[in-house]
Amino acid sequence: MNKLSRKTVYKNRWMQVHEDAVRFPDGSEGIYGLVDKPDFALIIPRHDDGRFQLVEQYRYPVGGRYWEFPQGSWEGVQNADLEQVALGELEEETGFKAKSLTKLGHLFEAYGYSNQGFDVFLAEGLTPGEVNRENTEQDMATAAFTRAEITDLIRSGDIKDAPTVAALGLLSMSE
């Protein structure tokens, strides 16, 4: 598929939405909608006792509260180092600092309509500190769960975040 032209139809500080005119392999033409967003970091905070620190927050687009691994980006910083983002987001959302951070892989959020990807990091050697949440995260909660409890949260629908489930899969493959 080849891009013939691009029209930006929406833009804010977090994302751009483009409508591309494209040519398919058979020569026919069409349009393709693309959400352009910066990559983000997802952190799997593992305590020394094997429990994992999750956050719960209200997700406006789906109208519900769900548990997930801490994650985020620094939209005000061009080409931010995702390892630094991971350390910052971990502390901001959970209050924990990590002594070690291991990159487990890079995945795409939803590559059928967006170019956004995310690096998955395992954070260990956690020490408690102070949360420093953004205004949009003021209702966020955080708690530690065993892997079995996380599996139950996925089964019950209390975790519906695809990056969280995918990150858990990457972790399982790395152990």
C-alpha positions as a printed NumPy array, in Angstrom:
array([[  0.   ,   0.   ,   0.   ],
       [  1.384,   3.426,  -0.932],
       [  0.484,   6.794,   0.567],
       [ -0.531,   9.305,  -2.098],
       [ -1.314,  12.258,   0.166],
       [ -2.098,  13.157,   3.761],
       [ -4.622,  15.52 ,   5.298],
       [ -4.464,  16.229,   9.034],
       [ -8.083,  16.382,  10.192],
       [ -7.525,  16.882,  13.938],
       [ -4.632,  17.843,  16.208],
       [ -4.11 ,  18.472,  19.933],
       [ -1.14 ,  18.158,  22.292],
       [ -1.615,  14.389,  22.665],
       [ -2.326,  13.234,  19.125],
       [ -2.979,  13.951,  15.468],
       [ -5.549,  12.265,  13.25 ],
       [ -4.684,  11.942,   9.581],
       [ -6.654,  10.847,   6.553],
       [ -4.321,   9.382,   3.965],
       [ -5.196,   8.791,   0.337],
       [ -3.654,   5.397,  -0.498],
       [ -3.11 ,   3.113,  -3.461],
       [ -3.614,  -0.6  ,  -2.81 ],
       [ -1.461,  -3.295,  -4.493],
       [ -4.124,  -3.924,  -7.175],
       [ -4.008,  -0.239,  -8.207],
       [ -7.308,   0.761,  -6.623],
       [ -7.362,   3.804,  -4.365],
       [ -8.953,   4.51 ,  -1.019],
       [ -8.489,   6.277,   2.294],
       [ -6.884,   5.187,   5.511],
       [ -7.439,   6.88 ,   8.872],
       [ -4.399,   7.055,  11.153],
       [ -4.063,   8.173,  14.762],
       [ -0.537,   9.512,  15.272],
       [  0.565,   9.371,  18.928],
       [  3.967,   9.275,  20.618],
       [  5.201,   6.017,  22.083],
       [  4.733,   5.398,  25.796],
       [  6.316,   3.353,  28.561],
       [  4.513,   0.573,  30.436],
       [  6.016,  -0.502,  33.736],
       [  5.603,  -3.861,  35.461],
       [  6.535,  -3.044,  39.078],
       [  7.46 ,  -6.288,  40.862],
       [  7.951,  -6.241,  44.624],
       [ 10.565,  -8.436,  46.307],
       [  7.759, -10.749,  47.505],
       [  6.619, -11.314,  43.888],
       [  3.491,  -9.145,  44.013],
       [  2.901,  -6.564,  41.281],
       [  1.894,  -2.937,  41.808],
       [ -1.102,  -1.895,  39.678],
       [ -3.023,   1.331,  39.327],
       [ -6.756,   1.805,  38.916],
       [ -8.29 ,   4.804,  37.242],
       [-11.322,   5.989,  35.357],
       [-10.88 ,   5.725,  31.595],
       [-13.146,   8.303,  29.994],
       [-13.383,   6.785,  26.465],
       [-14.867,   3.538,  27.837],
       [-16.647,   5.019,  30.851],
       [-15.216,   2.745,  33.52 ],
       [-12.571,   2.166,  36.184],
       [-10.034,  -0.569,  35.527],
       [ -6.78 ,  -1.898,  36.937],
       [ -3.641,  -1.765,  34.786],
       [  0.124,  -1.558,  34.973],
       [  1.404,   2.025,  35.322],
       [  1.998,   3.588,  31.916],
       [  2.37 ,   6.922,  30.244],
       [  4.27 ,   9.316,  28.051],
       [  5.677,  12.792,  28.338],
       [  3.758,  14.574,  25.587],
       [  5.618,  17.817,  26.246],
       [  9.03 ,  16.228,  25.601],
       [  9.962,  15.389,  22.008],
       [ 11.667,  11.975,  21.651],
       [ 11.7  ,  11.36 ,  25.392],
       [ 13.903,   8.488,  26.578],
       [ 11.308,   5.816,  27.428],
       [ 13.492,   4.394,  30.214],
       [ 13.405,   7.785,  31.936],
       [  9.673,   8.036,  31.216],
       [  9.191,   4.604,  32.837],
       [ 11.015,   5.629,  36.005],
       [  9.112,   8.913,  36.151],
       [  5.684,   7.389,  35.522],
       [  6.291,   4.654,  38.108],
       [  7.046,   7.201,  40.801],
       [  4.344,   9.63 ,  39.675],
       [  1.547,   7.052,  39.655],
       [  2.541,   4.648,  42.449],
       [  5.061,   6.537,  44.593],
       [  7.607,   3.722,  44.145],
       [ 11.172,   4.134,  42.913],
       [ 12.954,   1.249,  41.184],
       [ 16.554,   0.17 ,  41.74 ],
       [ 16.562,  -1.724,  38.422],
       [ 14.687,  -1.474,  35.167],
       [ 14.797,  -4.174,  32.471],
       [ 13.339,  -3.63 ,  29.026],
       [ 11.252,  -6.666,  28.029],
       [ 10.223,  -5.551,  24.552],
       [  8.399,  -3.132,  22.283],
       [  4.786,  -3.613,  21.185],
       [  2.192,  -1.615,  19.256],
       [ -0.983,  -0.444,  20.985],
       [ -3.38 ,  -0.859,  18.049],
       [ -1.531,  -0.931,  14.747],
       [ -4.689,  -1.28 ,  12.692],
       [ -5.345,   2.439,  13.148],
       [ -2.471,   3.953,  15.158],
       [  1.316,   4.131,  14.958],
       [  1.678,   4.315,  18.747],
       [  3.948,   1.766,  20.335],
       [  5.15 ,   1.133,  23.847],
       [  8.226,  -0.215,  25.576],
       [  7.585,  -2.682,  28.39 ],
       [  9.861,  -2.455,  31.418],
       [ 10.178,  -4.691,  34.472],
       [ 10.889,  -2.536,  37.54 ],
       [ 12.416,  -4.257,  40.582],
       [ 14.001,  -3.25 ,  43.871],
       [ 11.04 ,  -1.038,  44.69 ],
       [ 11.199,   1.472,  47.504],
       [  8.175,   3.526,  48.599],
       [  8.   ,   7.27 ,  48.202],
       [  5.454,   9.945,  47.363],
       [  2.979,   9.909,  44.487],
       [  2.994,  12.998,  42.271],
       [  0.025,  12.536,  39.992],
       [ -1.124,  14.814,  37.216],
       [ -4.498,  16.527,  37.528],
       [ -6.029,  13.926,  35.188],
       [ -4.887,  11.16 ,  37.569],
       [ -6.279,  12.573,  40.801],
       [ -8.734,   9.696,  41.303],
       [ -6.091,   7.014,  40.693],
       [ -5.648,   4.204,  43.224],
       [ -2.728,   1.803,  43.56 ],
       [ -2.385,  -1.632,  45.168],
       [ -0.218,  -4.754,  45.008],
       [ -1.515,  -8.076,  43.622],
       [ -0.19 , -11.592,  43.191],
       [ -0.005, -13.026,  39.682],
       [ -2.99 , -15.281,  40.482],
       [ -4.99 , -12.242,  41.612],
       [ -4.085, -10.431,  38.374],
       [ -5.282, -13.435,  36.373],
       [ -8.562, -13.305,  38.311],
       [ -8.861,  -9.554,  37.586],
       [ -8.459, -10.268,  33.862],
       [-11.075, -13.043,  33.987],
       [-13.528, -10.867,  35.924],
       [-13.137,  -7.925,  33.539],
       [-11.512,  -5.651,  36.123],
       [ -8.453,  -5.561,  33.843],
       [ -9.373,  -4.829,  30.221],
       [ -6.268,  -2.902,  29.219],
       [ -4.726,  -4.737,  26.254],
       [ -1.187,  -3.388,  26.86 ],
       [ -1.325,  -4.687,  30.45 ],
       [ -2.355,  -8.17 ,  29.306],
       [  0.269,  -8.153,  26.524],
       [  2.972,  -6.984,  28.947],
       [  2.106,  -9.836,  31.28 ],
       [  2.613, -12.189,  28.328],
       [  6.05 , -10.674,  27.618],
       [  6.971, -11.089,  31.269],
       [  5.921, -14.746,  31.214],
       [  8.069, -15.385,  28.143],
       [ 11.111, -13.756,  29.776],
       [ 10.997, -15.861,  32.948]])
